Amino acid sequence: MIKRWLPRSLTAQILLLALTGLVLAQIISIQIYRTERNETLGLVNSRFALLRIVSAVRLLSDTPADLHREILRASRSESLMMRLQADPLMPQERNSGYELRMRQALDYPANLHIYVSAEHPEGLSSPPPMQPRQRLAMMHGHRPPKDIRLYGAIELADGQWLNFSSLADNELPGWSPRAIMSLLLLAGLLSLLVAWLLRRVTRPLAQLVHQAEEFGRGQDIPPLVEAGPREVQETLAAFNRMQTRLNRFVQDRTQMLAAISHDLRTPLTSLRLRSEFLPDGEDKLRMQQTLGTMDEMLKATLGFARDDQIAEPSRPVDLVSLLQSLCDDYQDRGEAVDYAATAPYIYTCRPDLLRRVLQNLIDNALKYAGSAEVSLTQHEAQLHICVRDHGPGIPEADLEQVFQPFVRLDSARNTEGGSVGLGLSIARTLIHRHGGELILSNHPQGGLEACVLLPE
């Protein structure tokens, strides 16, 4: 299921991975920030609220009444409200722990009352009482809960009550417009950087794919420029070495085949001359037939080697026109060759070699069945050029064997006409040079079908 949603290109996958990691890191960072901020604000608010209340009570107790208004104004903050009133602010639930802390910090006499309530989302807190030496640093030994809210009243010596109430700061949203813009800007910069780096890495790989495809079709391609990161350079260098070795191997094999075939012509000619001096009879006739067969084999082998050494360049051709003209040539000679023309289709290939392959397939169909049907179809990323006859076909077990050099299936095809068993082998080799495949199959409605599969 995951593979279905993943992009197929390396650049897109790595870019998606980088952006996913960035978003996850941002979400985790914001969550950690919000948690730490809440705890820190709870600590700071409760600590400074207690300190401000204690300081305000001391100042109010030691200063004249006409200064009380200014003291309260200076002691208030956005999160702490204090007011002198005649009646106390009585909380519904008192917190004995904070009341004891407040009394210890003020060193308050027992006859003066202190009412304190401490509320937070997790419930009331009753921290243990502190020692007298911890009065000024009362919050250092115990960390209060977050989002704490203190409110209550402290009785002053003159009979008035200092009513107080602390408020938690408003929490900023984690995904504010500024945070979203920062994330988008960072994601954009990261995408550009990753895309540039990946393009630098994948450009040589894309060239490698193109060169490998062209090389598989038998094209003469120049060596790749060994650029990019070290690993990519090593890959390109390995491909260049492989290409050189394969070209050298094929060239040496073809030259050796041509040399052997050429050198055998001399003793074969000598044997043919000697056979002419033999007395007439069945032995002489059979020897000359054998020599003739050997001569045909050598001619076919030399012809294949000669064609293989001639590097026909690839060029765009109209396959429909090529097939139509080939079938028209057979029809002009009175052969039963049918072809249904379709819309033009431009394909880059070696037209002479492809024409030679199709001629071989059509000749086989005419030779062994008397007729041929040629068709051109498209199947996904392949072109299918099929030549079908209405003959006896070939046993399923022998469909691959007929591609072996010098193999003839007398049970399925007769051997008249000088066939030496190289036609299908050469045809498949030429199709392989186009990066395609030649397949034989028995048609469900009878006859043999030879299909040339070419990549688009």
N, C-alpha and C positions, 0 to 999 in steps of 0.2 A: 504493500500500500504506500509505503514511504517512497519507494523508487518511482512510483507513478507521478508524484508531485515534484520530484527533483528535476531540475534542468539537466540536459544531457551534456552541455559543453563544460569544460573544465573551468573556464573563466566565470561562468554563471554560478557554478557550484561553490567555488571558493568565495566569490563575492557574497553569495547568500549566506555562507557560513560566517563570514566576517561581520555582516550586518546583524545576523542573529546573535552573535556573541556580544556585539556592541549594545543591542537593545537589552539583552539579559543583564549585562553588566550595569547598564543605566538603571534598570528596575531594581536590582539588588542594592545598588548604591543609594538610591532614593529611599528604599525601605530601611536600610541601616541608618541613613541620615535622620529619617523621621523618628525612628525608635530612640536613637541617641539624643535627638533634640528634645523629645518629650521628657525623657528621664532627666536631662540636664536642666530643662526649664523647671521641672518639678523641684529639683534640688535647689536651684538658684532662687526661685520664687519663695519657697518655704524658708530658706535660710535668711534671705534679706528681709522677708516679712517679719520674722521673729526679731531680727536685729533692729529693724526700724521701729517696731512696737516697743521693744525694751528701751531704745534710745529716747523715743518720744515720751514714755512714761517718766523716765529720769528727768528729762528736761522740764516737763510739765510740773513735776514735783518740786523742782529747785528754782523755778522762775516765777515772777509775778504773773497774775492773771491777765494783765493787759498784753502780755507777750504770747499768750497761748494760741491765739488765732494765727500769728505768724509762724509759730512752731509747727502747728498742724499743717499749714499750707506747705512748709518746707519738707515735712515728713511724708506727705502724700506722694503717690506715684500712679501710673496708669494701672498697676496691678494691686495697689493697696489703698484702701479708703479708711480714713480715721476721722472720728467726730466726737466732740465733748457733748454729752447729754446728761440730763438728770436721771434718766432711767436706763438700766443696763439692757444690752442686746442678749437675750437669753436663748442659747441654742437648745434645740430639742434633745440632742444627745451630746453630752460633754465628754471630752477626752482628757482623762486624768493624767496621762503621760505628758501631754503638752502643757497642761496646767501646772504640773510639778516643775517642768523645765522653766516655764515662764517665772514661777515663784523663785526658783533657785537663781536664775539669771538676775532677777531684780533684788534678791535678798529681801523679799517682801514679808512683812509681819503677818501673822495668822489672822488678825482681825480684819484685814482688807481682802476682799473677795476677788477671785479671778475665774472667769468662765471662758473656756476655749473649746471649740469644736474643730476637728480636722476631718475633712471629707475628701474623698477621691473615688474614682470609678471602681476600685477594687474593694471598697468598704472602709471602715474606720480603722485607724491605726493607733495603737497604744504603745509607743516605744517605752523602754525601761527608763526609770529616773536616772539622772546623771549626778556625778559627784560635784562638790562645790568647785573643785579646781577646773572643771570642764564647762563652767558657766559661759565664758566668752567664746569657747570653741565647741559649743554644744552640737553643732551640726557635723563636725569632723569625725565623730565616732559612730554616727548612725546615718545611713542614707535614707531619706524619706521616700515614700512612694511618689510616682510621677503624677502630675496634674493635681497636686494637693491644694485644698482651699481652706484657709484658716479664717474663722470669724468668731466673735465673742465680745467680751467686755472686761475691763480692768477697773477696779475701784480705786480712785485717787484719795489722797489724804484729806482733801477738802470736801469729800463727799460726792464729787462728780464722777461720772463714768466715761472712760475712754472706750467707745465702741469702734471696733475695727472689722474689716472684711477684706481678704485678699482674693484676687481673681487670677485664674490661669490665663496666660497669653493665648490669643487666637492663633491656631496652628495654620501655617501656610500650606496650601495644597501642594502635593508632591509633583503633579503634572501641571505646573503653571505654564502660561504661554511662553514665558522666557525659557523655561526648561525644555519645552517642546521645540522651540526654535533652535536652541543650542544643540539638541539631539539631532535635528534635521541637518544643521550646518555640519556637525561632526560626521554624520553619516554620509553626507555628500562629499566632503573632503576625503573621507576614508574610501568611498567608492571610486573616486577619481584616481587615488593613489594605487589601490589594488588593481583597478582595471588597467592602468598604465603598466604596472609590473607584470601582470599576467599576459598582457598583449605582447610585451617584450619577450616573455618566455614561450608563449604559444605560437607566435608568428613563425619561428623556425620549424616548429612541429607541424603547422599547417602546410608549410612548403614541403616538409618530409612526406606528408600524406599524399600531396599532389604528385611529387616525384615518384613515390612508390607506385602509385596508380598508373602513371605513364610508363614506368619501367615494366610493370606487369603486363602492359599492352604491347611491349616490344619496341617502345619508342627509344630513340637515341637521345638521352638527356645529359646535360652537363653536370659535373659534380656540384653538390650543394655547398653553399657558403657556410662555413662552420662558425656560426655566430650564436650569441646568447649565453646563458649561464654555463658553467663547466659541464654539468651533467648533460645538457642539451648538445653542447659541442661534441662531447664524446659519442652521443647517439648519432649525430650527423656524420661524424668521422667514420663510425662503424658502418653506416649505410653506404658511404662512398667506397669504403674498402670492399664491402660485399658486392656492390655494383661492378667494380673493376674486376674482381675475381670471377664473377658470373659471366661477364662479357668475354673475359679471356678463356674461360672454360668452354663456352659455347663456340667461340671462334676456333680454338684448337681442335675441338671435336669435329666441327664441320670440315676443317682443312684436312684432318686425318681421314675422314670418311671420303672426301673427294680424292685424296691421294691414293687410297686403297682401291677405290673404284676405277680410277684412271690406270693404275698399274696393272690391274687385272685384265684390262682390255688387250694388252700385248700377248700374254699366254693364251687368252681366249681366241684371238685371231689366229695364232699359230695352230691351235687345235682344230679350228675350222678348216684351215688350209690342209692340214694332214688328213682330215676326214674326207677331203675330196679325192684323195688317192686310194681310198679303200674301195674294194669291190662293192658293186651295188647289192643291196640286200636290206633285210630288216634291221641288222645291227647298225649299218650306216645311217639309215633313216632315223632310228631312235637317238643315235649320237648327235645328229644334226638338230633334232628337235630339242634335245637337252641343251646344246650350245646356244640355240636360239632363245630358249627361256633364260639362260644365264645372261645373255646379251641384253635382253629386255630388263632384267633386274638391275644390271649395271647402268643402263640408260636412265632408268627411273631414279636410282640412287644419285647419279651424277646430276640429273636435273634438279633434284631436291637440294643437293648441296650448292649447286650454282644459284638457285633462287634464294637460298638462305643467305648467301654471301652478298647478294644484291639488296641493299637496304632501300626498299621502296618507302618514300616518305608518306606519312599519313596526311590526309587532306579531307575536307568536308565533301561529302557526296550525297546525292539523293538516292537513298536505298530503294525507294519505290521505282525510280527510273532505271536504276541498275538492274533490278530483278525483272522489270518489264522488258527491257531491251534483251536480256539474256533469254527469257522465255520466247520473245518474238523471233530470235534467231533459230531456236529449235522448231518453232511453228512454221517458219519459212522453209525448213527442210522437210516438212511433213511429219514431224514428231508430235506425239500427243502429250503436250505439256501445257497445263492450265495454270493461270495466275490471276487472282482477283486484285485489280489495282485499287489502291486507297489513296488518301491524301498524301502529299509529299512529306518525306521524313528525312531531315538532314542529319547525317551521322559521320563522325570523323573516323576514318579507317584507312587501310591500304586496299584500295578498290581492286587492283589487279589480283592480289592474293585472295581476296574474298571471292572474287569472280571465279578463280580457279577452283576453290573449294566447292562452290555451288555447282560448277560444271561437273565436278567429280560425282557429287551426290545425284545430280539429275541423270548423268550417264549411267550410273549404277541402277537407278530406278527404271530407265528405259531398257537397259540391257537385260535385267532379270524379271521385269514385270510388264514392259511394253508401254507404260504411261507414267506420268508424274504430275503431282499437284503441288504447287509452290504457294506458300502463304507467309505473310509478315504480320506479326501481332506484338502487342506490348503487354508485359506482365510485371507490374510493380516497377522495379529498377532494372529490368532486362528486356532485351529485344529477342523475339523468337522467330527465326527464319526456318521454316519446316518444309521438307521435301518428302512427300508421301507417295508410296506406290500401292498397288493392289495385288502384289505377288504373294508367295507363300510365307514370307516373313523368315525370321531366324529364331531358333530355339532360345529361350530365355537364358540358359546357361552359357550361350556362346555370344551374347550381345557385346561383351567387353573383349572377348578373345579376338574378334575380327579386327580390332585396332592394333594388334601386334603385327610387326613387320613380317611380310612374306607368309601371312596366314590366310588360307582360303578354305572356306567351308563348302566342300563339294556337295554335302548333303543338302545344303540350303541354296547354293548358287552354283551354276555350272562354271567351268574354267575356260570356256572357249573365248576367243578374242584376244589372247595374249596377256591376260591379267596375271600379275606377279604378286599381288597381295600387299602393295605399298600405298594404294590410293587413299584408303581411310586413315592409315597411319600418318601420312603426310598431311591430309586434310585436318586431322585433329591437332597436329603440331602447329599448322598455320593459324588455326583458331585460337590456340593457346597464346600465340604471339599477339593476338588482339585482346588478350585478357578474358577470353570467353571459354566456352566449352561446347563440345560436339557429343551429342547423346543419341543413341539408337534405341528405339522401343517398338514393340509390336502394337499396332493400332488396335483399339478395341473392336473396330468394325472390319478388321482384316488388313493385311499388308504391313509393310515396314515403314516407319516414320523416322527420318533423320532430322534432328533439330539442332540448329546452331544458336547457342545462347550467348548474346553479346551484352556487356554492361552498357547502360545508358551514359 
